Amino acid sequence: SRAEREGRLQERIRFFCRPSLLIVDEIGYLPVIAGGGNLFFQLVNARYERGAMILTSNRGFAEWGDVFGDPVVATALLDRLLHHAVVVQIEGSSYRLRQHAELMPEHVRSKALITPPSFAPPPKPRGRPPKNGHLSPSSGAA
């Protein structure tokens, strides 16, 4: 938005179009300023079919109208972003909080889908079972 105010928006968009991959992390985590959705659309539109993007968000696509403050801009963004996209949806516990889940209040834990770490059962043996169901002395088992 500062580049737009200073009359350097096209220069700034060209800067963000240079990398072959642009990563935008945590869309919707912080509020988008008024007009920010339009600015982001201009960037996405400039990169459309010219450069790859990775976007992360904990907000569903249905919420992007609220995130960007304009459902029309959000629809146009999603139209371009999803055209050639591979969407990876990750569900489950936060890996950052797993070790401390027992310290979280229950109402927070249930909302965040945080579960304490569980101990995995030992791996199942692979390969053929021993003849007669017994381990032979030559198998190295004691």
N, C-alpha and C positions, 0 to 999 in steps of 0.2 A: 504493500500500500504506500510505503514511503517512496518507492521508485515511481509509482503512478503520480504522486503529488509533485515529485521533482521532474516529471516529464521523461523519465528513463525506463518506463515499463517495458517497452519492446526490447531494449538492451538487456534488461534483467531476464526476460523470458528467453531470449537467445542464450544467455548464460546457462539457464537450467535445461535448455535443449541440447547442449553440447555433450553431456555424458551419454554413453550408450545405455546405461541403466540409471534411473532416478528412483531413489527409495524415499517414500514419505511414510513416516512411522506415526502411529497413534492418531489417526484422523478422528476427530470428535472428542478427544481427551480434553483439549482446551477449547473454549468458545471461539468461534470464528467471528472476526470483526464484521461490522456491516460492510457489505460489498466484497468481502473476502471470498465468498463462493464464486462470484463473477470473476475475480482475479485468478482463482484456482482453475476455473473452467478455461480461461484463456491459456493457461499453461498446459493443461491436459489437451486442449484442442491443438496447440502448437506441436505437441509431441505425438499426437495421434498418428499411428501407423509409421512413425519415424524413429521412435525410441521406446525401449521397454521401461515399464514402471512396476515397482512393487509397492503396494500400499497395505498398511496394517491398520486395523480398527477393532475396537471392542463393541462397535455399534453396527447393528444390522442395516442392510441397504434401505429398509423401510424407514429408518430413522434419519437418513441423510438429508431429507427435506428440513428437518428440525436443526440438524448439525450446521447446515449452510444457510439457514434462514430463508430458504426459497425452494419450494418443491420443484419448480420449473428448472432451475439451475441444477438441482440435484439429479433430476431425470436426464438432463443433457449430459451431465458428467458421467452418470452410470451408463448411458448409451455408448459413449466412446470408450470408457474404461472396460466394460464387459464384453465389447465386440470380439476381441481376440483373447479374452482373459482365461486364465485357469484360476478358479476360486478354490482356496483351501480353507475350509472351516475347521477350526480347532475348538473342541469342547473339553471340559473337564477342569481339573484342579489347576491352580496356579503353581507352577514349579517353584516360584520364588517363596511361596508361603507354606509349602508342604511340611517343612521341618518344624514350623512353629504353629501349626494348625491348632494344637491343643491350647494355645494361649489366646486364640481369637474367641470372642463371645459367640455363642451359638447362633444368634440371629445374623451375625456377619458371616459366619462360616457357611451357613446354609444358603445365603444369597450368593456368595462368591464361589460356591461349589468346591470349597476347600475340604479335603479329607486328609486325615493324618496318613503318613506313609505306612504302607502295609509291607509285611515281609513276604517276599516271593517264595513260593514253594521251591524245593530243589529241582533242578532240571531233570526231566525224564531221561532215562538212559536211551541212547540212540543205537541203531544197528540191530543185528539179529540177537534174539534172546539166546542164552546159553543152552546147550543140549540138555535135555531132562530137567530144565528149569533150575539147575544148580550151577554155581560158579566152579570152574575147574581151578586147580592150584596153578595152572600155567597162565590163567587170565590176570594174575597180578593182584587178585583180591585177597584180603586176609581176613 
